[in-house]
Amino acid sequence: MSNPVEDLARRIIAAQGPISLAALMRLANTALPDSYYQSQQPFGGDGDFVTAPEISQMFGELLAIAAANHWLKMGGPQPIDVAELGPGRGLLMADALRIWQRAAPDFYEKLSVAMIEASPALAKLQAERLTSHSNRVTWQNDLPDRPAPLFLLANEFFDALPIQQFLRTEDGWCERLINWDEARGFHDALGPVIGAQLDQIGDVWEQSPETLDWAVRIGERLAIHGGMALIIDYASRPGETSLRGIRRHQRAAPLEGLGTTDLSAGVDFAALARAAESVGAKAYGPIGQGAYLLELGIEPRHAQLVAGANPAQKRELDTALHRLTDPADMGESFQVLALTGPDDPPPPGFV
């Protein structure tokens, strides 16, 4: 069966030679109608992976309370812009809006929500899930631009942005490129030497220009109008490749099945924080997701839910608490970075 994403990648390589890993990731994930996030339903048990909002409502509830508390500490300015990058099936925002409506009505009454989503199919699912809040929610391609504080959520968004990879060879740093031929299919190639820093041979250096661009734009908005951005993702490790493919909840070869496999890479939180701080924002963390959720009060919230649960629901809640917080599960591999305005108080969970 023909694969439109792979066909186009092969034609581009035939016309111009090997391409960057970033260019291949862009084709595979978002650039075409047949790209992964345009054509697949990746989330949940029937998809390819499960995110924290899919695991438990507690995740979105706690982020919502953190945002409302930060707004109160700022003095409760109004109006309020809320944005989510890559909202998936809309579960995180649905949980947040429910909590804001019930527990923080002053915050809820002042907010407008921007869902920043590249996939028409996912935007449709989000709209169906958020029907009861439709008068407050819009879909757009960029950050809202009103003169208002910004409260931004980004859970497993930055890991899907394209990365460049550079490999330290005996001669210096070379960019990892992707080539194709009939015998080997898609395979690695190396670009010209671009430097000869004294790092260990075999080390990998990754960078994501699109991540840094988002960080600068978020940082500029926070520096002017204040607010808080919460960025939750799994982190890259210095010197190691973080590129991975996921299909049906299992690791898959990243260069096979382009457009049908989720391609992602760890986030360089230090670089992201530096980019936001370079334009005037303040950065806190990153800290492990488990430590962050425990600081926000996930254990008492879990106890509240368990008190009204039947045995099956209690088991699900116990499993969710473990998955979200245990260092051997998501508790340490996923990290949380907070960005705020320069004059804002420290964000909840980072004091």
Secondary structure, DSSP 8 states (H G I E B T S, - for coil): ---HHHHHHHHHHHHH--EEHHHHHHIIIIISTTSHHHH---BSTTSSB--HHHH-HHHHHHHHHHHHHHHHHTT--SSEEEEEES-TTSHHHHHHHHHHHHH-HHHHHHEEEEEE-S-HHHHHHHHHHTGGGGGGEEEESS---SSS-EEEEEES-GGGS--EEEEEETTEEEEEEEEEETTTEEEEEEEEEEE-----TT-EEEE-HHHHHHHHHHHHHHHHH-EEEEEEEEB--TBS---EEEETTEEE-TTSSTTTSEEE--B-HHHHHHHHHTTT-EEEEEEEHHHHHHHHTHHHHHHHHHHT--HHHHHHHHHHHHHHH-TTTHHHHEEEEEEE-TTS---TT--
